[in-house]
Amino acid sequence: MLKREFINNLNEIRKRALDHMQKGFIVADYHVDQDVIIKILNEALINEVVCVFRYKMHYYTALGIDAAAAKSFHQRAAEEQTYADKISFRIIQLGGKPNYSRAGLAHLDHSQYTPGDELMEMTREDATAEQITIDSFAEMIRFMGDDDIPSCRMMENILEAEKKHAQDKGDFLKTMSPDLLMGVA
C-alpha cells in the first residue's frame, strides 16, 4: 500500500493557494482546454440570459391575465438569472469573459426566444425551451466529464433545476389541456 505524506505545513498550503489564485483558480491537475470550456459555458450563459428575457416578457404579459402565472414567470426569471450569474462567475474563474453581447444572444442561443400572447402559448414555449436546455446542458456535461469537475458539477446542479422546471411546465400543460402537449419537445 502506497503511503502519502499529509501536508500539515500551513505555509506550504498558503503558497499553493496563492499560486492557484494567480492562475485564475485553476488547480494543478486541470488538463482541459480552457478556451473550449469557456466557449461551452458562454453558450450555456447565453441560453440562460435568453430564458431570463423570455420569463420576464411572459411575466409582464401574464400580469393582466393570471396573477399566479405571472408570479411563477417572475420567479423563474429570478432563478434563471441566478444560473446565469453562476456560469458567468465560473467563466471568470477560468480566465474568460462572459459573453453578454447582442451577437452572442442572436447566434449562440439554443432555445430561441419566441414571445407569446396567451398563457398556454407562453407555457408551451417555456416547456419547449426547458427541454432544449436540458438536452443542450446534458451534452455539455457529457463533454466536460471529469476533465473539468467544478464546471461539470455546476452544470449538473443547473440541469437538475431545469428538469424540475420542465416537469412543472409539463404538469401545468397536462392539467390545462392534454391536447396542447402535441408538438412539445
N, C-alpha and C positions, 0 to 999 in steps of 0.2 A: 504494500500500500504506500502510495506516494504521500509524503508529508509536506504540507505547505507551511511556510512561515507566516504567521499572522502579524500584520503590520500594526504595531502598537505605538509607533512613533508619531505623535501628533504633528510635529514639524514636517515629516515626510507626507502625511496625509494633506496638510495645508498646501504644500508645494504642488502636489498632483492636482488638487482642486483649482489652484490658480492657473496651472498650465491648461486645464480643461476649459476654464473660463476664457482664456486668451484665444483659444481655438474655437470659440463660439459654442461652448458647452458640448463639444464632441468628445466622446471618450476614446481612448487609445485603440480599442478594438472595433471601431466603426469603419467598416470597409466597403461601404456602398457609395455610389456616385452621387454626391450631394446635389449636383445640378439636376439630375434626373428626379430625385426625391422632391426637390423644391418645385420643379415643374409639375409633378403629380399633385403636390399639396396645393399649388396655386389653382389647379383645375378644381380641386375639392373646394377651395375657398370661393372661387367664382360661383360654383354651384350653390353654396350656402348663401352668398350675397343675393343671388337671384331669388332664392327661396325667401329671404327676408323681404325683398321687394314685393314678391307675389303675395305673401301673407299680409303685409301692410296694406297693399291695394285691396285685398279681399276684406280686410278689417274695415276699411273706410267704406267700401261698397256695401258691406253687410250691416253697417250701423243702422240704417233705416229699414232693414229687412227683418233681422233677427238678432236681438241683443246678445243672447247666449252664444250664437255662432260667431258674432263679431268678437266677443271676448276670447273665444277659442282661437280665432285667427291672430289676434293680438298676442296672445300667449305663445303661439307657435313662432311668430316673428321674433319675439324675445329669445326663445330657445335657439332658433337658427342663428341669431346674432352671436349668441354665446359660443356656438360651434365655430363660427367664422373667426371669432376672437382667438379661440384656442389654436386653430390652424394658423392664423397669422403669427401668433407668438412662436409656434414651432418653426415656421419658415424663417423667422428672425434668428432663432437659436441656431439654425443650420447655416446662417450667414447669407440668407437670401432676403429678398424684398417681397412682401405681399403684393399681389397684382390686383389693384382695385381700378384699373383703367377701363374706360369705355370699350376699347378694343377687346380687352380680355373678356369683359362681360358679354360682348356680342359673339365672340368666336370660340370661347372655351366652355361655355355653359352646357352642361349635359342635359338639363331638364327642360330648357326652352320655356321662357316666360310666355304665357298666354292668359290674358285677362278674361274675366267672366262677369256677367251681369246678374246672374241668378245664383242663389245659394247652392243648388245641386250642381250647376256647371262649375262653380268655383271649387267645390269639394271634390268633384270628379277630376278636375285639373290638378288639384293638390295631391290626390291619391296617385295619379299617374306620375307626377313629378317625384313623389316619395319613392315609388318603385324604381324609377330610373336612377335615383340617388342610391338606393340600396344596391342595385346591380353594379353601378359605377364604383362605389366605395368598396364593395366586396372584391372587385377586380384589383383595385389599388392595394388593398390589404394582401391579397394573394401575391402581388408583385413584390411588395416590400418584404413580406415574410419575416424571417429572423434577421435580415440584413439591417433593418432599422426598427428595432423593437419599440423605442419610445413613440415614433410616428405611427407605427402599426397599432400599438395599444390605444393611442388617442383615437385613431380612425375606427378601431373596433368599438370603442365606447360610443362614438357618434353613430356608428352603424346600428347599434342596438337601440338607440333612441329613435333613429329614423324608422326602424322596423315597427316600433310601437306607434309612431305617427301614422304609418301606412295602415296598420291594423285598425287604429281608431277611425281613420277616414273610411276604410272599407266597411267597418261595422256601421258607421253612420249611413253610408250609402245603402247598405242592405236593409236597414230599418226604414229608410225613407221610400225606396223604390228598388226592388231587386232587378227590374228591367234596365235601370240606369247603369248597372255594372257591365253591361255589354260593351266591349271595347276598352275597358280599363285594363292596363297592363299589369 
